[in-house]
Amino acid sequence: MKRSIGALLFALAAVLGLDGFEQGSRDVEIISDIEQQLAKAWVNRDRATIDAILAPDWSVTDVAGRVLTKQQVMQESFDSADRRIEAMAIDDVKVRTFGDTAVATGRTRATGSYRGTSQSVVLRFTDVFVRRDGRWQAVASHGSTVAQ
């Protein structure tokens, strides 16, 4: 039964021109994993990992509607001790691939502090990824707060 379903999916992919069907499912797993890596890197203040995942031209539209460049976010996050992310969990991640482009959506629950004042936030996010030189990089992000 499993074999006939696999053969059917393969045939369907060939008829519809979906030669990258298997590649697409691997890409979904890879990007879902990247989202988890990013969450861990923000908590651990792992600048190298974040720098590698975020493309040089990455930008984010934050919850206040500000559009920030990668350089601005890295400065705010790493060049000052004012901000600290203490915990971050990402769930409800859904990834859609479109060749060398992918869109990931999900939910982030984070706690941290700004100048010693603790805060918790729940966000819905959208991240856009592009495959460059054989690896996925985030090129744009957006976050919106969700009532807790």
C-alpha positions in Angstrom: 0.0 0.0 0.0 2.7 2.5 1.0 4.6 1.6 -2.2 1.6 2.3 -4.4 1.0 5.6 -2.7 4.6 6.6 -3.2 4.4 5.6 -6.8 1.2 7.6 -7.2 2.7 10.7 -5.7 5.8 10.3 -7.9 3.7 10.0 -11.0 1.5 12.9 -9.9 4.6 15.1 -9.3 5.9 14.1 -12.8 2.6 14.9 -14.5 2.3 18.2 -12.7 5.9 19.2 -13.2 6.7 19.0 -9.5 10.2 17.4 -9.9 11.2 19.1 -6.7 8.5 17.5 -4.6 10.9 15.6 -2.3 13.3 18.5 -2.2 10.5 20.8 -1.1 9.7 18.6 1.9 13.4 18.6 2.9 13.4 22.3 2.5 10.4 22.6 4.8 12.3 20.6 7.5 15.5 22.7 7.0 13.7 26.0 7.3 11.7 24.8 10.4 15.0 23.9 11.9 16.5 27.2 11.0 13.6 28.9 12.9 14.5 26.9 16.0 18.2 27.7 15.6 17.4 31.4 15.4 15.4 31.2 18.7 18.3 29.4 20.4 20.8 31.9 19.0 18.9 34.9 20.3 18.7 33.5 23.8 22.4 32.5 23.8 23.5 35.8 22.2 25.1 33.8 19.4 25.9 36.6 17.0 27.7 34.4 14.5 24.7 32.1 14.0 22.3 35.0 13.6 24.7 36.8 11.2 24.9 33.6 9.0 21.1 33.1 8.9 20.1 36.7 8.3 21.1 37.9 4.8 23.1 41.1 4.5 20.0 42.8 3.0 17.6 41.4 5.6 15.1 43.8 7.2 12.3 43.4 9.7 9.1 45.3 10.3 8.7 45.2 14.1 5.6 45.3 16.2 5.7 49.1 16.3 5.7 49.3 12.5 9.4 50.3 12.3 11.4 48.9 9.4 14.9 48.0 10.8 17.9 46.8 8.8 20.1 43.9 9.9 22.8 46.3 11.0 20.3 48.2 13.2 19.0 45.0 14.8 22.5 43.6 15.4 23.5 46.9 17.0 20.5 47.0 19.3 20.9 43.4 20.2 24.6 43.0 20.7 26.3 46.4 21.1 24.4 47.3 24.3 23.6 45.4 27.5 20.2 47.1 27.6 18.3 44.2 26.0 18.4 40.6 27.0 16.3 37.7 25.7 16.1 35.2 28.5 13.8 32.6 26.9 12.2 32.0 23.5 10.0 29.3 22.2 8.8 29.0 18.6 5.8 26.8 17.6 3.0 26.5 15.1 5.6 26.8 12.3 4.3 26.4 8.8 6.6 26.6 5.8 5.6 27.0 2.1 8.3 26.7 -0.6 8.3 28.2 -4.0 11.5 27.0 -5.7 14.3 29.0 -4.2 12.0 31.1 -2.0 10.1 30.1 1.1 7.7 31.7 3.5 7.6 30.6 7.2 5.0 31.6 9.6 4.7 30.8 13.3 4.4 31.9 16.9 7.1 33.1 19.2 6.8 33.3 23.0 9.6 35.2 24.5 10.7 36.7 27.9 13.4 39.2 28.4 14.3 42.5 29.9 15.0 46.0 28.7 17.1 48.1 31.1 16.3 45.7 33.9 12.5 45.7 33.4 11.2 42.2 32.5 8.7 41.6 29.8 6.9 38.7 28.1 5.6 38.8 24.6 3.7 36.5 22.2 4.2 37.3 18.5 3.0 35.9 15.2 5.8 36.1 12.6 6.4 35.8 8.9 9.9 35.1 7.6 10.8 35.1 3.9 13.8 32.9 3.0 15.8 32.7 -0.3 18.2 29.9 -1.2 21.6 31.5 -2.0 24.7 29.6 -2.9 22.9 26.4 -1.8 21.8 27.6 1.7 18.7 29.3 3.0 18.9 32.8 4.3 16.2 35.1 5.8 15.7 38.2 3.7 12.6 39.8 5.4 10.7 39.3 8.6 7.6 40.8 10.2 6.2 40.4 13.7 2.9 41.3 15.2 2.0 41.0 18.9 -0.8 38.6 20.0 -2.8 39.2 23.1 -1.7 36.9 25.9 
